[in-house]
Amino acid sequence: MNKFTFCYTLLLCWMMSSNAQTAKKSTTSLPKTVTFTNEQLQDKIKGGWAGQTIGVTYGGPYEFKFNGTFIQNYQPLVWHQGYIKETMIQDPGLYDDLYMDLTFVDVFERLGLDAPVDSFANAFAKAGYKLWHANQAARYNILNGIKAPESGHWLNNPHADCIDYQIEADYAGLMSPGMPNAASAISDKIGHIMNYGDGWYGGVYIGALYSLAFVSDDIPFIISEALKTIPQQSDYYQCISDVISWHKQYPDDWHQTWFELQKKWSNDRSCPNGIFNSFDIDATINSAYVVMGLLYGNGDFGKSLEIATRSGQDADCNPSSVGGILGTLLGYSKIPDYWKSGLQGAEDIDFKYTTISLNRVYDIGFKHALENVKRNGGKVDAGKVTIPVQAPKAVRFEKSFPDMYPVAVKDIRGNIKKDFSFDFDGTGFMLRGEAKKKNDIDKDYVFEAELYLDGKKIETAKLPTDFTTRRLELFWKYPLPKGKHTVRINILNPDKNYYVRGISYIVFSDKPAK
């Protein structure tokens, strides 16, 4: 054997050995069952709750401050010992990811796993915390007689594809260890309170990622396996599939995948705040940033959080999901001490608007997981939990805003005093604005306003000046026959101490503008 042949043979053997080692590390299928001790299962549930709290705190200062761009590497991201306690006291509203989750956890705790959907809907609709986007639109709907699931449907909720349920679905996965279909069933009931279509899929997918993080530590496998819960014809599925493919193509460069996402998927067509704007709260692209953080982080807790945060847009909610999923995979005991140091002094503090702290939800979450495991055919006996692992199944296909494209935005200058009208050519419209009180007025007021379309009365709506009960958009109507239409708004009870401020109206059509 000559020197060249000998070297080539050695190289070939090394490559085969390396590939074999890689193959051993890669997961190809889910186990049929998995058994945990009580301590092991609770450690993972604690890791999930702690991880999402760490993530949302870490990303909090950057939320929607980097839209259509990423945070450059030279900019340091803040973290220090006791940071979470400090933030919980100074900025409690940051934790909407947590107190929305905990609202649903509390209903399960009070009413059991069979609690009716209205109990969840009413709990958050009547809560004292502020809400935005799909959550606030759903709150208004519920308070004004539109019940779930219609409260989240795209015809009644212009924010149906927004990120809202994605950031609050953690509880569904954490109470469904190894049971992604059980998590999807919970999300079917609760997620449709505020979302539909791709917006709902965000929560279904995040729930599945949590669920599978209990039974596998192979992150690429978990990501691909969880995607089986999403219908393949959906934009959501196709976007996450693209991220998986781009990661394989550019395994060492998350920035390149970020650019590919920006080119193909940064097209928020429904949320009025994002239309013709760099702001993008759509669940699809923000879920993609979660997957980027997990894939490019390679299991490193800090690196994964950093990538999800630096990706921009909803830069607190996305690392919250990443931290929760990795915290579940690792378990609380294996979250690096550097990150747990930020928790110091915070775990006994109730999240604002709740009577639940991290330490309390660690125990409640474990209790609910045991109940759900037993309900799904598992066994809880002698300090051990045996779970029948579920193969993920796709939920039903839904699509919000089919064949709807924004084609124009027209600014409105001045207040709507009594009557306001405009003409448009298209298949739908959305009138943006808000009911306000003058600065020297303490008491809130509720306007009543009528919508007329092409001379026909369509709706009478309440327009509260109170922020927690406000109507996010004044009026909207779609889909309509394509053509020219006239909109007229009539304020029934004007008052000199209050006003309705117009912002803009958006025109939709069945094809993109040329």
N, C-alpha and C positions, 0 to 999 in steps of 0.2 A: 504494500500500500504506500503510495507516494505521499509527500507532505501535504499537498493540496487536498487529496482525497481524505486523508486522516482529519484535517481541520474541518472539512465540509461535513464529515460524519459526526464529529463532535458537536458542531453547530446544530445539525439536524436533530441530534438526540436532545440537546438542551432545549430547542424549540418545542419538541414533542413533550418533554417533561414540563415545560412552562405552561403549555396549553392544557396539559392534563391537570396541573394544579389549579389553573383558572377555572377549568370545568368543574372541579370539585367544589369550588367556592360558589359557583353559580347555582341558584335554585331553579329547578325545572318544573316542580309541581308542589302543591300544598299537601301537608300531611292530612290524613283522614281525621285524626283526633290529636289533641294536644293536652297534656296534663301539667298544671301548675300547682305548686303549694300556694296556700293563701297568701303567704308573704311575697312570693314571686309575682302573683297577679296584682296585689295591691301596690307593689313597687312600680309596676308598669303604669297603672292608673295614676298614681302620684306623679310619675314622670310626665304623663300627658298633660295633666293640669298645670304642673309647675312649668313645663316647657313652653306652653302657649303664653303663660303670664310673663316669662322671661322674654319671649319673642316680641310681644306687643309693646313691652316697655322699651326694649332695645330700639325698635323701629319708630317709636312714637314721635321723636323730634322731626322726622323726615316725611311724615304722612302727607302725601299729595303736594310736596314741595319740589319734587323732581318728576315732572310730567312730560313724557316724550323725550326724556334723557335719563341717564343713570348717574348715580353719585360717583364722582371720580375717586380713584384709589388714593389720591393724596389727601382726601378729606377724612380726618379721623372720626370714628363713630363712638359715641359716649357709652361707657360702662364703668361702674365702680361698686364697691361694697355698700349694701344698704340702698341701692338705687331704686329698687321697687317700692320699698316703704316710703321713700322720699316722694316718688311719683304718685303713689296712691293717695298721699295726703295733699299734694300740691295740684295734681291734675287728675282727679278721679274719673272725669268724663272720658279719659283715654281708654278705659277698660270696657267699652261697649262690647268688645269681643267676649268678655267674661260675664258681664252682668246679663247679657242676653242669653248666653248659655245657661247661666244659673237660674234665670226665670223659668226655663223649661225643666231644669233639674228639680227645682222646688215644687213644680206641679206634679211631677212624677212622685216626689217624696210624700206629698200630701194626699194625692188621689190614686196612686198606683200606676202600674204599667198600662192599664186600659183607660187612662184618663181621656175623656173626649176632646176632640180638636178644639172646641169652643173654649175649653178651660185654658188651653195654651194661648189661644188668640186673645182672650179677654185679659189674661195675666199681663201680657206685654203691652196691650193697647191701653190699659188703664194704669200702667206703671208711671212713676214720676220722672223717669229719665228722658232726655232728649233723643230724638231719632232723626234719621235722614233717609233719603232715597227709598228703596223698596219697603223698608220697615215703616217709615213714616206714612207712605202712601197706603200701606196695609192698615196701619193704626187708624187713619182717617176713615178708611172703608169700613172697618169693624165698628167704630164708634157711630157710624152713620148707616148701619144696617146691611152692609154688604159682607156676608160671612165667608169664612174659608170654605172651599179653596178659591172662590171667586175673588176674594180680597187680594190674591196674588196674581190673578190672571192678567195677561198683557192688555186685554181690552179695558180693564179697570185700574191697572197699575202701570203707568208709563216707565217704571223702573224695574220691570219684571226680570230683566236680564242682569241687573246690577249684582254686586258681590255679596249682598246682605246675608243670605242663608249660608253661603260659603264660610263666612267668618263665625257662624254660630252653630255649626253642625258637629263640632268636636265631641259634644256630649253623646251624640248618637253612636259614634265609633267607639268611644271609651266605655260605653255600657254594652257593647256588642263585640267582645274580644273574639277574634277568629271567625266572626259571623257577619260578613259584609252585607248579606241579604237582609238580615235582621236590622242592621243599621239603615239600609235603604227603605225598609218598611216604616221605620220611625220617621225618616225624612220625608216620605211620601205624605204622611199626615201633617207634620209640622212645617216642613219646608214650603208647602204650597200656601201657607198663610200669607207669605210675603213675596214669593217668587214663582216663576214658571219657566219652562224650557231650559235654556243654557244657564240661567240664573239658578234654577233648582238643581241642575246637574252639578254645579259647583259644590253644593253641600253634599250631594250623594257621593261624589268622588272623594271629597275630603273625609267623609265618614268611612268610606271603604279603605282609604289609606291608613287611617287610625286602626281600624279593625284588623287589617292584615299585618300591621306593625307588631302586633302581639305574637304572631306565629312565624315570622320570617325576619331575618336581619339583612336580607339581600335587597338593597334599595331599588335597583333597576327592576327586579322581579316584582316587588310590591307595586311599583308605579304601573307596570304593564298589566299586572293581574287586576288591580283596582279599576283600571280603565274598562275592564269587561263589564262593569256595572252601567256603562254609558252606551246608548245606541250609536252605532257606527256612522249613521247618516247625519248625526248632529255636528254642528260647527265645533262644539266643545270637544267632542271626541277627536275630530280632525286636527284641531289646534294642539292638543296634548300629544297626539301621535307625531305631529311635526317636531315638537320639542324633543321627543325620544329619538327621532331620526337625526335631527341636527346635533344632538349630543354625541351620537355615534360618529357623525361626520367631523365635528369639531370638539373632540373629547377634552381638550385642554384650554378652551377659549369660550367662556360663558358669554363674553361680550359679543362674539360673532353670532351666537344663538339669539341673544337679545336683539341684534340688528335684524336678523331674519324674522323674528316675531314682529318687530316694528313695521317691517315692510309688508307683511302679509295679514297681520291680525289686529293692528291698532286702528280699528274702524268702528268705534262706538256709534251705532246708528239709531239708538233708541233713547238713551238717557239724555234729557235736554241739556244737562250741564256739560256733556261731552260732545255734543253735536257741533261739528266745525271747530273743534277745540282740541288742545293737546291733553286735556283731562280725560282719563279713561278709567271708569270704575266698573266696567263690564267684567263679569265673573270669568269669562273665558281667558282673557290675557292675564288677569291677575292670578288665576290658577296656574297658568303657564309659568309665571315667576316662582310660584311655590315649587313646581316640579323642577325648574332650573336649579333652585337652591338645593334641593335634595340630591339631584344627579351630580351636579358639579361640586357639591360639598363632600361627596365621597364618605359620608358617615361622620365627618368632623363637625361637631355641634356648632362651634363658633364660625367656621368657614361657611357652613350652610346658611346660618342666620344672616351673615354678612352679605352673601350673594343675593338672597331674597330681599334684603333691605336696599342694597345698592341698585337693584333693578328699577326702583322708583314706583310711581303711581301710589297704590295703597300700601305704603312702605312700612306700616305697622302691622296690618292684618296679615300680610303674606309671611313675614317671619314668625308671626304668632302661630300660623298653621305649621310651618316648618319645625318650629321648636316643639310644638305639641306632638307631632308625628315622631320626630326623633327621640323626644323624651319617653314616648311609649315604647319605641324600639329598644332604647338603651335601658330604661328603667330609671327611676329617680336616683338610685344609689350610684349610677354610672354617668349621670350628667356631670361634666367637669366642675370641680370646686370653684373655679374662677367664675362660672356663670351662676352657680348656687349662692355665691357670696352676695350677689345682688338681691337675693331673697331674704337676707338676714333681717329679722324684725318684722317681716311682712305677712307671714303665714297665719297669724292669728287675727289679722285685721279684716273685718267684713268689707267686701266690695261695696262701694256706695250703692244705694238703692236696694240692697239685699241684707239679709241676716246670715250670710254665708261667707266664711273665710276659706282660704285654701285648705287649711287643716280640716275644716268640716267637710268640704267637698271631697277630699281624699277618702273620707269614711263613707259618705253618702254614695259617691261614685262606685266604690267597691261593692256596697250593698246592692245597688241597682244592677251592676254587672252580674252578680251571683243570681239575682232573680231572673235576669234575661237569659242567662246560660241555662238555667233549669227549664225555663219556658220553651227553649229551643232544643230540648232533648239531652242536655248535658247533665253531669252529676256533680254534686257538691257533698263531699263526705270525708270525714276524718282529716280535716285540714288540707284536703286536696280538691282541685277543681278540674274535671275532665270535660273538654269542650269538643263537640263534633264540628270540625272546621267546615265552613260552607264554601263551595266553589262559586265565585261571583257570577251573578246573572244580570243581564241588562234590564234596566227599568224601561218603562214605555217611552216611546218617542213623542216629544213635544217640541214645537217651534214657536217662539214669540215673534211678533211683528213680521209675518211672512210677506215677502215682496213689498216691503215698505222701505223707502229711501228718503232721507231728508234732502230737499232740493233748494231750500231757501230759508233764511232767517231774517226777519224784519224787526228792527228795534222799535220800541214804543217810547215816546217821550211824554212824560206827564202822567197824572193820575186819571183813573177811570172814575169820573164823578157820578154819572148816572147811566149814560148810554155810551157804548163803544161798538164800532163795527169795522169790518174789513172784508175784502174780497181775496180769494186765492184760486189758483188753478192747480189741481192735484187730486190726491186720493185721501187726504186727511190733514189735520192741523193740530197744533198744541199751543195754547195761549199761556205764557209764563207770566207770573206776577205774584203779589202777596198782599194780604190784608194787614194793615198797620194801624197803630194808634199814635197820636201826637205825643211828643216827649213829655209833656206835663200831665199826661193822663195816666192814672194808675189802673183803672178798671178796664178789663178786656171787653171786646164787643164781637158779635157774630153778624156779619153781613149775610143777606140772602140775595142771590143773583140768579137770573135766568139765562139760559143759552138757547138762542134761536139759530137754526141752520136752514138756509134757503126759505126763510119765512115760517118755518115750522118749529114750535117749541119742543126742545129735546130734553131739557133737564132744568130743575131748580136745585141749586147747591148752596150749602152753608160755607161761608168763608170766615173762619175764626181768626182773630188777631193773636190769640194765645199760641205761643210757639209749639207747645207740646201737642196741641190738637189741630194744628194748621193743615190746610190743604196745599200740597206742594206745588201743583199746577192749578191754575184757575179753571181751565176747561180744556178738553181735547175730544176729538172724535175721529175714528178711523176703524176699518177701511170704508171709504166712500166710493161711489162711481167716479171714475176719472173725468174731470172736467172743471168748470167754473162753479164756485160756491160762494155764498155770502154768510158771514158769521155776524151775529149781533148779540151783545151782552147788555142786560138790563139789570141795574142795581135797584133792588126793591126798597131798601131801607137806608138810604144814605144818611150820614150823620157828620156834622161839622168837626167833631173831635176825632174822627177816624177816616181812613182813606184806603182805597184799593190802588196799589201801584202796579202799573203795567211794566213789564220788562221787555218782552219780545214775543213774536209768534213764529212758529216753525211750520213750514209747509212740507208735506210728504207727497211722494208720487210712487208709481209702481216700477219706475226705473231710475237709476242714478242720473243726475243732471250731467249734461255734456258740456 
